């Protein structure tokens, strides 16, 4: 990978606007390290689905012998890193251009991008629903399931402020890929299998009438829309998504 200092002017590929470099690491060059919040990493993975300046070949990691292309868990299955960039616009209008390998550098090599870049990612993804075609991503990626609640529904709570409540029948594929049909309307003990979700990290949660949530142990939960409110999501700042009878979504969120 060509090395560029963080926050230097971008010049690697085509650009119709000024951008600055982030995450163009190279062998033999020092880079800052430190913790990056899992929600920010998940947010960056969401944004990296929108690949920019796609290259012809694949760049490898120069710091380890990870097989190229390097895979990274993303909202639509694995992202393949190393042949494109992710462009992020900060609240002050600065545009950051990073190679998608930045996700691997953060995860495997403890690289810590500049704070203003991390803030821009957080601003764009945290606490916001992201529309992608006919589906919406709930801001759950990177969050840990802290509570499983059972009444006449099954609910998952992450970070206090994020609650998903499921009243309709669902399918849970456990980490071995075995499907379990769970109906909150039947015997409560049937929901026991879902307790495996406690303390798991959400990789992505996507709504398109139905709801699909993926977890870090490869397990996933799917709810189909129904003729009543099959599921709902409540987040911070009054953010709310409800699966309406028939499968349309009702969405509330503050203006950006
Ligand atoms: Zn590496």
Boltz pocket constraint, residues with backbone or C-beta under 6 A from the ligand:
constraints:
  - pocket:
      binder: B
      contacts: [[A, 61], [A, 62], [A, 63], [A, 64], [A, 65], [A, 66], [A, 104], [A, 108], [A, 109]]
      max_distance: 6.0
